[in-house]
Amino acid sequence: MPYSEILALSRQAAAGELSPWFDARLKAQIDAGLFLGEGRLAQVRDRITGQLADYRTQAGVGTAVLGMSGGVDSALTAALFKRAGWRVIGFTLPIRQDPVETERGVEACEALGLEHLHLDLSPEYEAMVAALGRVDEAMPGSDDTPARTRRGNLRARLRMITLYDQAHRFGGIVASTDNFSELGAGFWTLHGDVGDLAPVQGLIKSWEIPWLAREVGVPEKTWRAKPTDGLGIGGGDEAQIGATYLEWDITVFAIADALRADPQLTAERLAEALDMGGDDHARRILGTVLARLRMTWHKRVNPIRFDHPLADRFALIDRADEALFRPPVLRRGDVHDDRGL
């Protein structure tokens, strides 16, 4: 697996050279197998496809709806469901969206052989913003980051309302398109992005997502496109995160390695433990990554449940679900089949 291909597919080559620490760490992580080679990625593709096929037959549901934003995550998710024999209905749901992004979503539906439906939700969004303006005068027009973020969250939740309604209409589920890098960065809206079944949530954005998208037939202009949230909050994903996706993924892997070596490690000692030396850029990115992890941890455990005196009741229902209803592909301790990993 060429180092240069990771730089190209991650769009890092266009963003600029990696700083010395990132360059050395990426090469070490490639050698350690953290950035999967092409053979391993093909196994991942087959494993995910097999699990989706198993879930379809075991759970008795065969229709998936999802928003086709024009981005690579939704296109790859749709492609994997389609390969697994699902009926896939892709919705383009623009809200004041760049027409180029919507066109990519339509093109992906056509290229992947999906059913396509289109609904412009801009009027509904405008009405909701105006309604909230009655309790918060700054909401409709303020250009500060909190207001733009709130309006972006409204867009995401309006789209998810639509998708869940249509999933009910078609007797299906909402496919979740979030990836591992976004999960860690908290780069998603609670009750606005995450759906029912998340086949690509374990895949890193910098390398695995675009490689698999290219491999399963997603149009090139989609897997090469600049990542954006389509919510009008900022100038693209990486500008909002404060790091490129490749820098993010390298840093998260490095933090995990450091914590495995020393579980008592503190955030203040991480730069030293990671041997960042005088690489000021790496130190800045580490601070950015830690700050985002710190401010978004609650999203990854939502809804928060306390370990109160009656918490053991949850296990009663879980035990019944596990024994009687949960599809075998989801049961704990399920032995891996011969399709891959």
Secondary structure, DSSP 8 states (H G I E B T S, - for coil): --HHHHHHHTTHHHH----HHHHHHHHHHHHTTSS--HHHHHHHHHHHHHHHHHHHHHHT--EEEEE--SSHHHHHHHHHHHHTT-EEEEEE--SS--HHHHHHHHHHHHHHT-EEEE---HHHHHHHHHHHHTT-TTTTT--SHHHHHHHHHHHHHHHHHHHHHHHHHHT-EEB----HHHHHHT-S-TTTT--SB-TTTTS-TTTHHHHHHHHTT--HHHHTS----SSSSSS-HHHHHTS-HHHHHHHHHHHHHHHHH-TT--GGGHHHHTT-TT-HHHHHHHHHHHHHHHHHGGGGG-S-----TTTTHHHHHHHHIIIIIS-GGGSTT----TT--
